[in-house]
Amino acid sequence: MSVVICGASRGRYSKPIPIEQVKINWVSETERSVNPPGKLKCESSDFLHPRRRWYPYKKMFVQKRVLTKKELREATRDFDMFSLEMPLKIICPYCAEKITKGGQ
């Protein structure tokens, strides 16, 4: 069992997927369905394009957290909620291209 104070200790992010190919339910604070925002912020930890961080919705990509069956069993057994409940990561086209080419 590994000890992690804060953050996921198991799994990895998948290859970037265009945001329009993923079904995302956008909701407001009052939990009503709303249209997606016009622009989104890149959530990549190693953001590449320093002058621009906000991009049009349709150009963005999504990364999902993926766990193997073994990692899922271990995370469930160890109550590793950080690994089990990692949210989607929305990234810009520049970061998606770097990840796709670099294999991160």
N, C-alpha and C positions, 0 to 999 in steps of 0.2 A: 504494500500500500504506500503510495506516495503522498506526501504532505504538501499541500499548496495553500497558502494563506488566502489569496484572492485570484481568481482566474481559472480558466479551463486547463486541466492537466491531461485530458485525453481528447483524441480526435484531431481533425484538421479541417480547414475550409476547402470546399470543392472548387472545381474550375469555375471561372466566372460564367454566368448565364445572363443573356440580355434580360433586362427587367420586364420587358413586355411578354416574355415567355413564362413568367412566374406569376401565379395568382396571389396577389397581395390585397387584403381587405383593409383599406384605409378608413380609419375611424377618427372622430373628433373626441374632445375631452368628455363630451356627453354621450359617447359611444354610439353616435349616429354615423352611418356610412357617408363618406365624402369622396370627392374626386381627388386623385393624387395631386400633389403640388406641382407647380410648373418647373421648379428647379429643386435639385437635391444636393446635399453636401457629400463630398467623397469621404468615406469612413475608413479608408486604408491607413494603416499605421505608418507606412512608409510612403506618404503622398509624394508623387513625382513632380507635378507641375506647380511650382511655387506661386505663380501669379494668379492662378485661377483655381478655386476650390469648389465652386458651385457650377453645376452643369444641368442642361435640360433633362427632364425626366426620361424622355425616350432614348437618350444616349447612355444611360446608366446601366450598370451590371450588378448582379446579385451573387453573393457567395453564401452557401448554406454550410452549416457545421455538420460534418460526417463522422460517425463513429463506426468502427468495426463491431461485429457481434461480441467479440471478446471484450472490447473497450466498453460497450454498452452494459454487459453483465457486471464488469468490475465497477463501473460508475454507479450502477444501481445498488450493488452490494455495499459500496463504501459511502453511499449517500452523497455523491459528488454532484451537487446541483449545478455548479458552475459549468461542468462538462455537459450535463444533460439539457440545460436550458439556454444554450448560447443562441442569441438572436441572429437574424440575417445580417450580413454586412453589405452595404450598398457602396459600390466603388465606381470611379470614373472610367472612361474608356482608356485613358493612358495607363492607369494602374492595372486594368484588366489585361491590356496588351503585354505589359511587363510580366505579370503573373503567368500568362499563357506561354510566353516565350521562355521565361526563366524556370518554369516548373515549380513555383512556390505554392 
